[in-house]
Amino acid sequence: MPLGTYKEALSARSTEQKILDVSQDRGIVSALLCYALDEGIIEGAVVAGTPDEDWRPTPTVVTSSDEVIAAAGTKYSMSPTLSVLKEATRQYGLEKVGVVATPCQVQGLRKAKAYPFTRFVADKVKLIIGIYCMENFPMASLDTFATAKLGFDDLTEASKMDIGKGKFWLTKDGEDKGLAIKETHGYEQSGCNVCQDYVAEWADVSTGSVGSPDGWSTVLTRTDDGESVFKAAVDAGLIETKPMDDVKPGLPLLEKLAKGKKDKNTAERERRAKMGVRIPTIY
């Protein structure tokens, strides 16, 4: 099952213009967090916050819808988001926490919930939103993309980053410059080459743009908690949806990419095992 276990697949987008104005994948993550905060389902959330001037994302604890919106937008270098989870529960005193995480971080969080010596923090996590992720890039790689590949003098000249239509995009002064995704291979973090999860299979809700048309995102509700929050946000009018059968390219493309990552990285894990290299336990 390339997409893992899920309850429902939908194409969706936020209906809130203030969210759409700052989001990249039509604001599903922001809309869910804002709804959960406003309704008291969570008291705060751990997210990858606004990048600093060097484009390095900063893990951040948010406790209001305004703070969620201020932190919106996709980041393409790893944010050590889970490192502030203890801060959220200790310093902020949060008993009900939401987390936005990449597949590898979701796996770590689920493991933390399973072990007695970490559950005192992890059990306070009530909502896990997973982001589709094929690979993530060190800051040095992003700088190479900008300067050596796209002709920027410095990465800091970029005002926006995005991945879509087969390219890695950087925006400067309103002009988009794209680098073919195939040219980014080899620049990803090494751990990405053995991760077999593209769609955050262990999250409560998973989301990303692949499979849906421009302006929409594909959402997979996976757990009772995830389904409950998502449906409530839809019923409240904060999110609108379409059946996946009604959109193109649809789930077949998402399944193709998810299976491609599993197959490719499973082969890499087997190759390393034959060489005697220790492979991290993912599941």
Backbone torsions as a table, in degrees:
resi	resn	phi	psi	omega
1	MET	NA	98.2	-173.5
2	PRO	-62.9	-24.7	-178.7
3	LEU	-99.4	3.5	-177.4
4	GLY	72.7	-169.3	179.1
5	THR	-85.6	131.4	176.0
6	TYR	-148.8	159.0	-178.2
7	LYS	-89.0	-45.4	-176.1
8	GLU	-150.3	145.6	175.1
9	ALA	-117.7	129.1	-177.7
10	LEU	-140.6	154.5	169.2
11	SER	-96.6	132.4	-170.9
12	ALA	-147.9	162.5	172.9
13	ARG	-156.6	155.0	176.7
14	SER	-69.0	150.7	174.9
15	THR	-100.6	-3.9	-176.1
16	GLU	-88.9	117.6	-176.6
17	GLN	-63.0	-35.6	-179.0
18	LYS	-65.7	-25.8	175.0
19	ILE	-81.1	-44.5	180.0
20	LEU	-60.3	-32.6	-177.9
21	ASP	-64.5	-25.0	-174.5
22	VAL	-117.5	-7.2	-176.0
23	SER	-92.1	162.1	177.8
24	GLN	-106.9	-34.5	-179.3
25	ASP	-111.9	44.1	173.3
26	ARG	65.0	21.9	162.3
27	GLY	74.1	20.1	-179.3
28	ILE	-62.9	-47.0	-179.2
29	VAL	-60.6	-48.7	-178.6
30	SER	-62.9	-41.8	-179.5
31	ALA	-63.2	-42.6	179.3
32	LEU	-64.8	-43.7	179.7
33	LEU	-65.6	-43.7	179.6
34	CYS	-60.6	-44.4	179.4
35	TYR	-63.1	-47.7	-177.9
36	ALA	-61.9	-37.6	177.4
37	LEU	-68.6	-47.9	-177.2
38	ASP	-63.6	-30.7	-178.3
39	GLU	-93.0	-0.6	178.8
40	GLY	76.5	13.0	176.6
41	ILE	-67.3	-37.3	170.4
42	ILE	-128.1	159.1	178.4
43	GLU	-101.5	-15.0	-179.9
44	GLY	-174.6	173.9	-178.8
45	ALA	-145.4	152.6	175.7
46	VAL	-103.7	123.0	-175.4
47	VAL	-137.0	167.4	169.5
48	ALA	-82.4	110.0	-173.2
49	GLY	-78.9	-176.7	-179.3
50	THR	-56.9	129.1	179.8
51	PRO	-62.6	152.3	175.7
52	ASP	-76.7	-173.7	-174.6
53	GLU	-64.1	-17.4	177.5
54	ASP	-95.4	8.9	-179.3
55	TRP	72.6	18.8	178.5
56	ARG	-88.9	116.8	-178.0
57	PRO	-67.8	144.7	-177.6
58	THR	-114.9	122.2	177.1
59	PRO	-62.5	134.6	-169.4
60	THR	-139.6	144.4	172.1
61	VAL	-99.4	123.8	178.3
62	VAL	-114.7	142.7	-177.3
63	THR	-129.2	8.1	178.7
64	SER	-146.2	161.2	178.5
65	SER	-61.4	-38.5	179.2
66	ASP	-61.0	-39.4	178.9
67	GLU	-70.4	-34.3	175.7
68	VAL	-61.6	-47.8	-178.2
69	ILE	-65.5	-36.8	179.1
70	ALA	-64.9	-27.4	-178.2
71	ALA	-95.4	3.1	-173.4
72	ALA	-66.0	158.9	177.9
73	GLY	114.0	146.6	-178.4
74	THR	-79.9	140.1	175.5
75	LYS	-116.3	142.1	-174.4
76	TYR	-112.5	10.2	167.9
77	SER	-119.8	148.7	-172.0
78	MET	-63.3	130.3	171.9
79	SER	-102.2	125.8	179.0
80	PRO	-74.0	62.5	-170.5
81	THR	-57.8	-44.8	-175.1
82	LEU	-67.0	-13.8	-179.3
83	SER	-66.8	-19.3	-179.9
84	VAL	-103.9	9.4	-179.9
85	LEU	-64.1	-42.5	177.8
86	LYS	-64.0	-38.0	177.1
87	GLU	-60.3	-39.6	-179.8
88	ALA	-62.4	-38.4	-177.3
89	THR	-86.4	-30.2	-178.5
90	ARG	-90.7	-62.8	-174.5
91	GLN	-68.9	-42.3	179.8
92	TYR	-87.4	-15.2	178.9
93	GLY	69.2	27.6	-176.3
94	LEU	-78.9	133.3	177.3
95	GLU	-102.9	-18.0	179.6
96	LYS	-131.6	108.4	-170.2
97	VAL	-118.7	140.7	169.6
98	GLY	-102.6	151.6	179.4
99	VAL	-135.8	133.5	172.5
100	VAL	-108.2	123.8	-169.5
101	ALA	-149.4	157.7	172.6
102	THR	-77.8	166.5	-178.2
103	PRO	-54.3	-42.6	-178.5
104	CYS	-65.8	-36.6	178.3
105	GLN	-70.1	-36.2	176.9
106	VAL	-62.3	-42.1	179.1
107	GLN	-61.0	-44.0	178.5
108	GLY	-61.9	-39.3	-179.5
109	LEU	-68.0	-40.3	177.1
110	ARG	-64.1	-36.6	176.5
111	LYS	-65.4	-40.9	179.4
112	ALA	-60.8	-33.9	177.8
113	LYS	-69.7	-20.6	-176.2
114	ALA	-89.5	-19.2	-175.0
115	TYR	-100.7	131.0	-176.6
116	PRO	-57.2	-35.8	-174.1
117	PHE	-80.7	-4.4	175.2
118	THR	-119.9	-8.7	-174.3
119	ARG	-68.3	-22.5	-178.7
120	PHE	-62.3	-23.4	173.0
121	VAL	-99.0	-49.7	-173.1
122	ALA	-62.9	-30.9	-178.8
123	ASP	-68.7	-11.8	176.9
124	LYS	-84.6	-6.0	176.0
125	VAL	-79.8	117.8	-175.2
126	LYS	-109.3	-11.1	179.6
127	LEU	-150.7	122.4	178.5
128	ILE	-116.2	116.8	177.2
129	ILE	-106.0	119.1	-177.5
130	GLY	-100.3	144.7	-178.9
131	ILE	-108.8	131.1	175.3
132	TYR	-56.9	137.7	-177.3
133	CYS	-152.3	118.9	175.1
134	MET	-85.4	-39.5	-179.0
135	GLU	-167.1	163.4	-179.3
136	ASN	-132.2	153.0	-171.2
137	PHE	-119.2	136.7	171.5
138	PRO	-63.4	159.4	-179.9
139	MET	-60.1	-35.4	179.9
140	ALA	-63.2	-34.6	178.1
141	SER	-68.8	-42.8	178.5
142	LEU	-61.0	-38.2	178.5
143	ASP	-65.9	-38.0	177.4
144	THR	-64.5	-43.5	177.9
145	PHE	-56.2	-44.0	-175.3
146	ALA	-70.0	-48.4	-170.8
147	THR	-88.0	-51.8	-175.2
148	ALA	-81.1	-27.5	-174.8
149	LYS	-101.6	-35.4	-172.2
150	LEU	-116.6	2.8	172.0
151	GLY	80.4	15.1	175.0
152	PHE	-75.4	152.1	172.4
153	ASP	-76.0	-30.1	-178.3
154	ASP	-160.4	149.7	179.7
155	LEU	-59.7	-30.7	-177.1
156	THR	-65.1	-13.3	177.3
157	GLU	-71.6	-20.4	-178.0
158	ALA	-73.7	137.2	177.8
159	SER	-101.3	-13.7	-178.8
160	LYS	-158.2	147.5	172.8
161	MET	-122.6	147.6	177.5
162	ASP	-160.5	158.1	172.4
163	ILE	-126.6	126.2	179.8
164	GLY	-175.9	154.1	179.0
165	LYS	53.8	38.5	174.9
166	GLY	76.8	13.3	-178.1
167	LYS	-137.2	155.1	169.8
168	PHE	-95.3	121.7	-172.4
169	TRP	-110.0	137.5	168.8
170	LEU	-123.2	139.2	-178.8
171	THR	-113.1	132.7	177.0
172	LYS	-137.0	125.1	179.0
173	ASP	51.6	40.5	177.5
174	GLY	80.5	-3.6	-179.6
175	GLU	-103.4	129.7	179.5
176	ASP	-92.6	132.1	174.2
177	LYS	-121.3	130.2	-174.0
178	GLY	-116.0	143.6	176.5
179	LEU	-118.2	124.9	-179.4
180	ALA	-56.1	135.0	-177.9
181	ILE	-55.0	-36.5	-178.9
182	LYS	-61.4	-24.8	178.8
183	GLU	-80.4	-9.3	178.6
184	THR	-91.8	-10.7	-178.6
185	HIS	-65.1	135.9	-176.1
186	GLY	99.1	-12.7	178.8
187	TYR	-100.9	-5.5	-176.9
188	GLU	-73.7	165.9	175.3
189	GLN	-65.3	144.2	-172.1
190	SER	-61.2	-34.9	-179.7
191	GLY	-64.1	-23.6	179.4
192	CYS	-64.6	-22.5	-176.5
193	ASN	-79.1	-8.1	176.9
194	VAL	-120.5	-0.2	176.5
195	CYS	-78.5	131.7	-176.3
196	GLN	-105.2	8.6	-173.2
197	ASP	-114.2	115.2	177.3
198	TYR	-95.8	-32.2	-168.3
199	VAL	-112.5	24.8	176.7
200	ALA	50.9	63.4	-172.5
201	GLU	-63.9	-19.5	-175.2
202	TRP	-103.0	8.9	178.9
203	ALA	-80.2	170.3	171.5
204	ASP	-78.9	-38.4	176.6
205	VAL	-139.0	134.3	176.4
206	SER	-116.7	145.1	-179.2
207	THR	-153.1	152.9	177.2
208	GLY	-178.2	169.8	-173.2
209	SER	-79.4	-22.2	-173.6
210	VAL	-63.3	132.7	178.4
211	GLY	101.6	-22.9	-179.9
212	SER	-105.6	157.5	177.6
213	PRO	-70.4	167.7	177.7
214	ASP	-53.4	135.6	179.1
215	GLY	92.4	-1.8	-179.4
216	TRP	-133.4	161.6	175.8
217	SER	-126.4	155.0	176.9
218	THR	-94.2	128.3	-177.4
219	VAL	-118.4	132.2	172.7
220	LEU	-116.2	114.5	174.0
221	THR	-87.6	131.3	-169.2
222	ARG	-116.7	-32.9	-176.9
223	THR	-122.1	169.9	176.8
224	ASP	-59.9	-42.9	179.9
225	ASP	-63.4	-44.4	-180.0
226	GLY	-64.2	-43.6	179.3
227	GLU	-63.5	-41.2	-178.5
228	SER	-62.6	-47.7	-179.0
229	VAL	-65.8	-43.5	-178.0
230	PHE	-63.7	-47.9	-179.3
231	LYS	-63.8	-36.6	179.0
232	ALA	-65.8	-38.8	177.8
233	ALA	-66.4	-36.0	176.2
234	VAL	-66.4	-46.6	-179.3
235	ASP	-62.4	-29.9	179.6
236	ALA	-79.5	-5.3	178.4
237	GLY	84.4	12.1	-178.9
238	LEU	-87.3	-18.5	-179.8
239	ILE	-136.4	138.0	172.6
240	GLU	-112.4	150.4	-173.7
241	THR	-132.5	161.2	170.7
242	LYS	-134.7	146.9	173.3
243	PRO	-63.9	142.0	180.0
244	MET	-62.8	-26.7	179.0
245	ASP	-66.1	-18.2	-176.5
246	ASP	-95.8	-0.3	-175.5
247	VAL	-122.5	159.5	176.4
248	LYS	-123.5	144.4	6.3
249	PRO	-79.6	-11.1	174.2
250	GLY	80.9	-171.8	-176.3
251	LEU	-63.2	-29.5	-179.9
252	PRO	-55.0	-38.1	179.0
253	LEU	-68.7	-42.5	178.7
254	LEU	-62.3	-42.4	178.3
255	GLU	-64.0	-39.2	179.7
256	LYS	-61.9	-46.3	-179.2
257	LEU	-68.2	-40.8	179.8
258	ALA	-64.6	-42.7	178.4
259	LYS	-67.5	-37.5	178.9
260	GLY	-61.2	-40.7	178.4
261	LYS	-67.2	-42.5	179.0
262	LYS	-60.2	-48.9	-176.3
263	ASP	-64.4	-47.6	-177.0
264	LYS	-63.3	-46.5	-175.0
265	ASN	-80.3	-24.4	171.4
266	THR	-65.6	-41.6	177.4
267	ALA	-62.4	-39.0	178.6
268	GLU	-67.3	-38.5	177.5
269	ARG	-63.5	-41.9	178.8
270	GLU	-66.4	-38.2	178.2
271	ARG	-62.5	-44.2	179.9
272	ARG	-67.6	-37.8	179.6
273	ALA	-61.8	-39.9	178.9
274	LYS	-64.8	-27.2	178.8
275	MET	-85.3	-3.0	-179.0
276	GLY	83.8	14.4	178.8
277	VAL	-83.5	131.7	-179.6
278	ARG	-68.6	130.2	-179.2
279	ILE	-103.0	131.1	176.8
280	PRO	-62.4	143.8	176.7
281	THR	-81.9	115.0	-176.8
282	ILE	-86.0	-47.3	-176.3
283	TYR	-106.0	NA	NA
